[in-house]
Amino acid sequence: MIVQTVAFVIKKEGRERFEGKTSKDVASMLEFPGCLSSECWFSEDKDTCEFMLVSKWESKKDFQNWLKRPEHLQEHRDAHKNKETKSSIVLEKTRKSYEVSA
């Protein structure tokens, strides 16, 4: 089993938009084969918000298959489209993977 985390530090004005995105991602993971659990943790300070998606998977391959699904790839293409002309709300992104040992 593995645990995947991805943390996004975002500009505070993007909170509502990012809440919608993470809510959709959590629901998608929970319906995907191999996903054992998924949740989103949230914190905020004066200027920023942080969203951390935490999911448990039967295998790393299961998580990679979730990442490769067409709608997820399209979201990334859309987010990077016209990147030079529009500012991103994401200030920082950190992804980690942990193996769970018995």
ZIQUIUR-V909630 format. One record per pair of residues at least 24 apart in sequence whose C-alpha atoms are under 7 Angstrom apart, sorted by the first residue. I is the first residue (numbers start at 0). J is the second residue. Records with the same first field share a line. If there is no record, write none. Layout:
BEGIN
I = J  J
END
This chain:
BEGIN
0 = 56  57  58  98  99
1 = 55  56  57  58  59  96  97  98  99
2 = 54  55  56  96  97  98
3 = 53  54  55  95  96  97
4 = 51  52  53  54  94  95  96
5 = 51  52  53  92  93  94  95
6 = 49  50  51  52  92  93  94
7 = 49  50  51  89  91  92  93
8 = 47  48  49  50  89  90  91  92
9 = 47  48  49  88  89  90  91
10 = 46  47  48  88  89  90
11 = 46  47  48
13 = 88
14 = 48
31 = 65
33 = 57  61
END
